[in-house]
Amino acid sequence: MKSIRIKVKPNAKVSSLQETATGPWLVQIKSPPVDGKANQELISLLSTHFGCPKSAVFIKSGKGSRLKLVQIDL
């Protein structure tokens, strides 16, 4: 189990994931922050990056915020 802090930027041109040396990961998402679309794309992007199923990625806090705490069951 791994917990990571993430800063999300929705409405980006390209979806990307960057790990920073200090502070939260920076994630750019194409989807708008409407009806949970950005959170769904975030979960999909993280599951692909870490090679785990989508059901193993859980947003612990910050579902309605740009700063999130995500738990990944590896």
N, CA, C and O atoms as CSV, one atom per row, in Angstrom:
chain,resi,resn,atom,element,x,y,z
A,1,MET,N,N,0.845,-1.166,0.000
A,1,MET,CA,C,0.000,0.000,0.000
A,1,MET,C,C,0.897,1.238,0.000
A,1,MET,O,O,1.873,1.313,0.747
A,2,LYS,N,N,0.559,2.181,-0.828
A,2,LYS,CA,C,1.363,3.388,-0.967
A,2,LYS,C,C,0.421,4.584,-1.000
A,2,LYS,O,O,-0.595,4.544,-1.693
A,3,SER,N,N,0.736,5.642,-0.270
A,3,SER,CA,C,-0.049,6.879,-0.299
A,3,SER,C,C,0.807,7.981,-0.903
A,3,SER,O,O,1.969,8.156,-0.535
A,4,ILE,N,N,0.221,8.716,-1.830
A,4,ILE,CA,C,0.949,9.823,-2.453
A,4,ILE,C,C,0.064,11.062,-2.479
A,4,ILE,O,O,-1.159,10.970,-2.587
A,5,ARG,N,N,0.703,12.217,-2.377
A,5,ARG,CA,C,0.007,13.497,-2.499
A,5,ARG,C,C,0.099,13.930,-3.959
A,5,ARG,O,O,1.135,13.787,-4.607
A,6,ILE,N,N,-1.010,14.459,-4.453
A,6,ILE,CA,C,-1.088,14.817,-5.864
A,6,ILE,C,C,-1.688,16.208,-6.010
A,6,ILE,O,O,-2.639,16.563,-5.313
A,7,LYS,N,N,-1.122,16.989,-6.923
A,7,LYS,CA,C,-1.706,18.272,-7.307
A,7,LYS,C,C,-2.187,18.116,-8.747
A,7,LYS,O,O,-1.394,17.838,-9.646
A,8,VAL,N,N,-3.486,18.296,-8.957
A,8,VAL,CA,C,-4.104,18.056,-10.256
A,8,VAL,C,C,-4.370,19.374,-10.964
A,8,VAL,O,O,-4.838,20.339,-10.360
A,9,LYS,N,N,-4.061,19.395,-12.266
A,9,LYS,CA,C,-4.391,20.536,-13.119
A,9,LYS,C,C,-5.320,20.029,-14.226
A,9,LYS,O,O,-4.854,19.409,-15.182
A,10,PRO,N,N,-6.622,20.282,-14.108
A,10,PRO,CA,C,-7.558,19.826,-15.138
A,10,PRO,C,C,-7.513,20.703,-16.392
A,10,PRO,O,O,-6.878,21.758,-16.402
A,11,ASN,N,N,-8.187,20.256,-17.435
A,11,ASN,CA,C,-8.297,20.971,-18.720
A,11,ASN,C,C,-6.939,21.197,-19.391
A,11,ASN,O,O,-6.737,22.220,-20.046
A,12,ALA,N,N,-6.017,20.257,-19.234
A,12,ALA,CA,C,-4.699,20.368,-19.865
A,12,ALA,C,C,-4.780,19.868,-21.307
A,12,ALA,O,O,-5.716,19.151,-21.663
A,13,LYS,N,N,-3.820,20.237,-22.122
A,13,LYS,CA,C,-3.779,19.773,-23.513
A,13,LYS,C,C,-3.420,18.296,-23.584
A,13,LYS,O,O,-3.939,17.562,-24.424
A,14,VAL,N,N,-2.522,17.864,-22.689
A,14,VAL,CA,C,-2.046,16.483,-22.682
A,14,VAL,C,C,-2.070,15.973,-21.246
A,14,VAL,O,O,-1.700,16.700,-20.324
A,15,SER,N,N,-2.501,14.736,-21.050
A,15,SER,CA,C,-2.459,14.132,-19.718
A,15,SER,C,C,-1.035,13.689,-19.424
A,15,SER,O,O,-0.400,13.030,-20.247
A,16,SER,N,N,-0.534,14.054,-18.245
A,16,SER,CA,C,0.830,13.667,-17.877
A,16,SER,C,C,0.935,13.526,-16.368
A,16,SER,O,O,0.102,14.033,-15.617
A,17,LEU,N,N,1.982,12.822,-15.942
A,17,LEU,CA,C,2.225,12.526,-14.535
A,17,LEU,C,C,3.697,12.781,-14.263
A,17,LEU,O,O,4.557,12.205,-14.930
A,18,GLN,N,N,4.005,13.647,-13.279
A,18,GLN,CA,C,5.396,13.969,-12.943
A,18,GLN,C,C,5.604,13.825,-11.447
A,18,GLN,O,O,4.826,14.343,-10.645
A,19,GLU,N,N,6.667,13.112,-11.080
A,19,GLU,CA,C,7.040,13.012,-9.668
A,19,GLU,C,C,8.022,14.127,-9.374
A,19,GLU,O,O,8.980,14.332,-10.120
A,20,THR,N,N,7.786,14.856,-8.278
A,20,THR,CA,C,8.691,15.932,-7.888
A,20,THR,C,C,9.581,15.446,-6.744
A,20,THR,O,O,9.220,14.525,-6.012
A,21,ALA,N,N,10.726,16.066,-6.603
A,21,ALA,CA,C,11.673,15.675,-5.548
A,21,ALA,C,C,11.081,15.956,-4.171
A,21,ALA,O,O,11.188,15.133,-3.262
A,22,THR,N,N,10.470,17.100,-4.026
A,22,THR,CA,C,9.802,17.449,-2.770
A,22,THR,C,C,8.397,17.928,-3.096
A,22,THR,O,O,8.177,18.589,-4.111
A,23,GLY,N,N,7.469,17.601,-2.249
A,23,GLY,CA,C,6.098,18.046,-2.473
A,23,GLY,C,C,5.279,17.037,-3.256
A,23,GLY,O,O,5.728,15.917,-3.502
A,24,PRO,N,N,4.073,17.436,-3.647
A,24,PRO,CA,C,3.157,16.501,-4.310
A,24,PRO,C,C,3.539,16.220,-5.759
A,24,PRO,O,O,4.254,16.997,-6.393
A,25,TRP,N,N,3.048,15.092,-6.270
A,25,TRP,CA,C,3.201,14.778,-7.695
A,25,TRP,C,C,2.373,15.788,-8.481
A,25,TRP,O,O,1.338,16.247,-7.997
A,26,LEU,N,N,2.810,16.137,-9.673
A,26,LEU,CA,C,2.055,17.040,-10.544
A,26,LEU,C,C,1.390,16.209,-11.639
A,26,LEU,O,O,2.063,15.501,-12.389
A,27,VAL,N,N,0.071,16.303,-11.720
A,27,VAL,CA,C,-0.681,15.535,-12.703
A,27,VAL,C,C,-1.523,16.495,-13.523
A,27,VAL,O,O,-2.304,17.276,-12.980
A,28,GLN,N,N,-1.357,16.429,-14.836
A,28,GLN,CA,C,-2.178,17.222,-15.735
A,28,GLN,C,C,-3.201,16.286,-16.373
A,28,GLN,O,O,-2.857,15.206,-16.852
A,29,ILE,N,N,-4.457,16.714,-16.372
A,29,ILE,CA,C,-5.568,15.900,-16.831
A,29,ILE,C,C,-6.304,16.633,-17.946
A,29,ILE,O,O,-6.571,17.829,-17.829
A,30,LYS,N,N,-6.634,15.929,-19.022
A,30,LYS,CA,C,-7.394,16.530,-20.116
A,30,LYS,C,C,-8.834,16.853,-19.717
A,30,LYS,O,O,-9.401,17.852,-20.159
A,31,SER,N,N,-9.412,16.003,-18.884
A,31,SER,CA,C,-10.829,16.126,-18.529
A,31,SER,C,C,-11.110,17.361,-17.681
A,31,SER,O,O,-10.252,17.809,-16.919
A,32,PRO,N,N,-12.318,17.910,-17.818
A,32,PRO,CA,C,-12.711,19.033,-16.957
A,32,PRO,C,C,-13.131,18.517,-15.585
A,32,PRO,O,O,-13.500,17.350,-15.445
A,33,PRO,N,N,-13.077,19.380,-14.571
A,33,PRO,CA,C,-13.474,18.950,-13.223
A,33,PRO,C,C,-14.990,18.983,-13.042
A,33,PRO,O,O,-15.496,19.676,-12.159
A,34,VAL,N,N,-15.709,18.242,-13.870
A,34,VAL,CA,C,-17.167,18.222,-13.856
A,34,VAL,C,C,-17.646,16.781,-13.718
A,34,VAL,O,O,-17.181,15.900,-14.441
A,35,ASP,N,N,-18.563,16.542,-12.805
A,35,ASP,CA,C,-19.176,15.225,-12.599
A,35,ASP,C,C,-18.157,14.115,-12.348
A,35,ASP,O,O,-18.399,12.966,-12.716
A,36,GLY,N,N,-17.032,14.438,-11.733
A,36,GLY,CA,C,-16.039,13.424,-11.391
A,36,GLY,C,C,-15.205,12.914,-12.557
A,36,GLY,O,O,-14.479,11.931,-12.409
A,37,LYS,N,N,-15.296,13.566,-13.720
A,37,LYS,CA,C,-14.544,13.104,-14.894
A,37,LYS,C,C,-13.040,13.206,-14.681
A,37,LYS,O,O,-12.297,12.317,-15.096
A,38,ALA,N,N,-12.582,14.278,-14.041
A,38,ALA,CA,C,-11.151,14.445,-13.799
A,38,ALA,C,C,-10.655,13.383,-12.818
A,38,ALA,O,O,-9.556,12.855,-12.988
A,39,ASN,N,N,-11.446,13.064,-11.798
A,39,ASN,CA,C,-11.046,12.024,-10.841
A,39,ASN,C,C,-10.976,10.658,-11.511
A,39,ASN,O,O,-10.076,9.873,-11.215
A,40,GLN,N,N,-11.914,10.362,-12.410
A,40,GLN,CA,C,-11.897,9.088,-13.128
A,40,GLN,C,C,-10.661,8.981,-14.008
A,40,GLN,O,O,-10.032,7.925,-14.069
A,41,GLU,N,N,-10.309,10.066,-14.690
A,41,GLU,CA,C,-9.113,10.049,-15.534
A,41,GLU,C,C,-7.851,9.943,-14.682
A,41,GLU,O,O,-6.894,9.276,-15.075
A,42,LEU,N,N,-7.841,10.588,-13.528
A,42,LEU,CA,C,-6.702,10.488,-12.605
A,42,LEU,C,C,-6.498,9.040,-12.167
A,42,LEU,O,O,-5.371,8.545,-12.181
A,43,ILE,N,N,-7.567,8.360,-11.782
A,43,ILE,CA,C,-7.475,6.962,-11.352
A,43,ILE,C,C,-6.969,6.094,-12.488
A,43,ILE,O,O,-6.137,5.212,-12.273
A,44,SER,N,N,-7.462,6.332,-13.695
A,44,SER,CA,C,-7.020,5.567,-14.855
A,44,SER,C,C,-5.535,5.791,-15.144
A,44,SER,O,O,-4.799,4.843,-15.416
A,45,LEU,N,N,-5.104,7.043,-15.084
A,45,LEU,CA,C,-3.704,7.389,-15.344
A,45,LEU,C,C,-2.775,6.759,-14.300
A,45,LEU,O,O,-1.717,6.234,-14.649
A,46,LEU,N,N,-3.164,6.808,-13.033
A,46,LEU,CA,C,-2.341,6.222,-11.967
A,46,LEU,C,C,-2.287,4.703,-12.059
A,46,LEU,O,O,-1.238,4.104,-11.824
A,47,SER,N,N,-3.407,4.078,-12.398
A,47,SER,CA,C,-3.408,2.614,-12.507
A,47,SER,C,C,-2.515,2.158,-13.655
A,47,SER,O,O,-1.848,1.129,-13.544
A,48,THR,N,N,-2.494,2.897,-14.740
A,48,THR,CA,C,-1.616,2.570,-15.861
A,48,THR,C,C,-0.153,2.767,-15.474
A,48,THR,O,O,0.688,1.925,-15.789
A,49,HIS,N,N,0.155,3.866,-14.796
A,49,HIS,CA,C,1.538,4.177,-14.405
A,49,HIS,C,C,2.101,3.140,-13.431
A,49,HIS,O,O,3.243,2.705,-13.576
A,50,PHE,N,N,1.300,2.746,-12.440
A,50,PHE,CA,C,1.776,1.811,-11.419
A,50,PHE,C,C,1.503,0.349,-11.776
A,50,PHE,O,O,1.901,-0.545,-11.029
A,51,GLY,N,N,0.840,0.090,-12.891
A,51,GLY,CA,C,0.594,-1.280,-13.333
A,51,GLY,C,C,-0.327,-2.060,-12.416
A,51,GLY,O,O,-0.076,-3.230,-12.127
A,52,CYS,N,N,-1.382,-1.426,-11.961
A,52,CYS,CA,C,-2.342,-2.075,-11.081
A,52,CYS,C,C,-3.757,-1.828,-11.611
A,52,CYS,O,O,-3.948,-0.937,-12.439
A,53,PRO,N,N,-4.746,-2.591,-11.157
A,53,PRO,CA,C,-6.113,-2.353,-11.610
A,53,PRO,C,C,-6.667,-1.044,-11.049
A,53,PRO,O,O,-6.192,-0.546,-10.028
A,54,LYS,N,N,-7.674,-0.493,-11.725
A,54,LYS,CA,C,-8.282,0.760,-11.269
A,54,LYS,C,C,-8.870,0.631,-9.875
A,54,LYS,O,O,-8.907,1.605,-9.122
A,55,SER,N,N,-9.333,-0.568,-9.524
A,55,SER,CA,C,-9.928,-0.787,-8.203
A,55,SER,C,C,-8.899,-0.690,-7.079
A,55,SER,O,O,-9.274,-0.596,-5.910
A,56,ALA,N,N,-7.610,-0.711,-7.414
A,56,ALA,CA,C,-6.546,-0.605,-6.405
A,56,ALA,C,C,-6.171,0.837,-6.113
A,56,ALA,O,O,-5.364,1.093,-5.220
A,57,VAL,N,N,-6.744,1.791,-6.856
A,57,VAL,CA,C,-6.449,3.216,-6.667
A,57,VAL,C,C,-7.661,3.868,-6.010
A,57,VAL,O,O,-8.779,3.762,-6.513
A,58,PHE,N,N,-7.432,4.548,-4.874
A,58,PHE,CA,C,-8.524,5.130,-4.099
A,58,PHE,C,C,-8.147,6.543,-3.675
A,58,PHE,O,O,-7.059,6.758,-3.139
A,59,ILE,N,N,-9.033,7.508,-3.909
A,59,ILE,CA,C,-8.802,8.888,-3.474
A,59,ILE,C,C,-9.270,8.989,-2.021
A,59,ILE,O,O,-10.469,8.961,-1.743
A,60,LYS,N,N,-8.311,9.106,-1.100
A,60,LYS,CA,C,-8.644,9.152,0.332
A,60,LYS,C,C,-9.212,10.501,0.732
A,60,LYS,O,O,-10.163,10.568,1.512
A,61,SER,N,N,-8.639,11.579,0.205
A,61,SER,CA,C,-9.142,12.917,0.527
A,61,SER,C,C,-8.911,13.849,-0.654
A,61,SER,O,O,-7.997,13.645,-1.453
A,62,GLY,N,N,-9.753,14.873,-0.753
A,62,GLY,CA,C,-9.601,15.882,-1.796
A,62,GLY,C,C,-10.342,15.584,-3.076
A,62,GLY,O,O,-9.912,16.019,-4.145
A,63,LYS,N,N,-11.455,14.848,-3.004
A,63,LYS,CA,C,-12.196,14.521,-4.234
A,63,LYS,C,C,-12.677,15.768,-4.963
A,63,LYS,O,O,-12.790,15.754,-6.189
A,64,GLY,N,N,-12.962,16.843,-4.238
A,64,GLY,CA,C,-13.423,18.076,-4.858
A,64,GLY,C,C,-12.360,19.161,-4.885
A,64,GLY,O,O,-12.672,20.332,-5.100
A,65,SER,N,N,-11.105,18.780,-4.667
A,65,SER,CA,C,-10.014,19.738,-4.564
A,65,SER,C,C,-8.912,19.400,-5.564
A,65,SER,O,O,-8.878,18.293,-6.102
A,66,ARG,N,N,-8.019,20.343,-5.813
A,66,ARG,CA,C,-6.876,20.077,-6.686
A,66,ARG,C,C,-5.783,19.311,-5.960
A,66,ARG,O,O,-4.999,18.598,-6.587
A,67,LEU,N,N,-5.726,19.454,-4.640
A,67,LEU,CA,C,-4.758,18.711,-3.837
A,67,LEU,C,C,-5.447,17.461,-3.311
A,67,LEU,O,O,-6.486,17.552,-2.656
A,68,LYS,N,N,-4.876,16.297,-3.592
A,68,LYS,CA,C,-5.492,15.029,-3.235
A,68,LYS,C,C,-4.489,14.127,-2.534
A,68,LYS,O,O,-3.278,14.243,-2.725
A,69,LEU,N,N,-5.018,13.238,-1.728
A,69,LEU,CA,C,-4.233,12.158,-1.126
A,69,LEU,C,C,-4.794,10.865,-1.710
A,69,LEU,O,O,-5.969,10.547,-1.530
A,70,VAL,N,N,-3.935,10.124,-2.412
A,70,VAL,CA,C,-4.359,8.928,-3.119
A,70,VAL,C,C,-3.650,7.716,-2.522
A,70,VAL,O,O,-2.446,7.745,-2.267
A,71,GLN,N,N,-4.418,6.653,-2.306
A,71,GLN,CA,C,-3.868,5.400,-1.805
A,71,GLN,C,C,-3.860,4.392,-2.940
A,71,GLN,O,O,-4.859,4.226,-3.640
A,72,ILE,N,N,-2.724,3.715,-3.121
A,72,ILE,CA,C,-2.570,2.722,-4.181
A,72,ILE,C,C,-2.179,1.404,-3.536
A,72,ILE,O,O,-1.164,1.319,-2.846
A,73,ASP,N,N,-2.989,0.376,-3.762
A,73,ASP,CA,C,-2.691,-0.971,-3.253
A,73,ASP,C,C,-1.901,-1.715,-4.320
A,73,ASP,O,O,-2.450,-2.131,-5.340
A,74,LEU,N,N,-0.607,-1.876,-4.073
A,74,LEU,CA,C,0.251,-2.543,-5.054
A,74,LEU,C,C,0.378,-4.018,-4.767
A,74,LEU,O,O,1.066,-4.732,-5.497
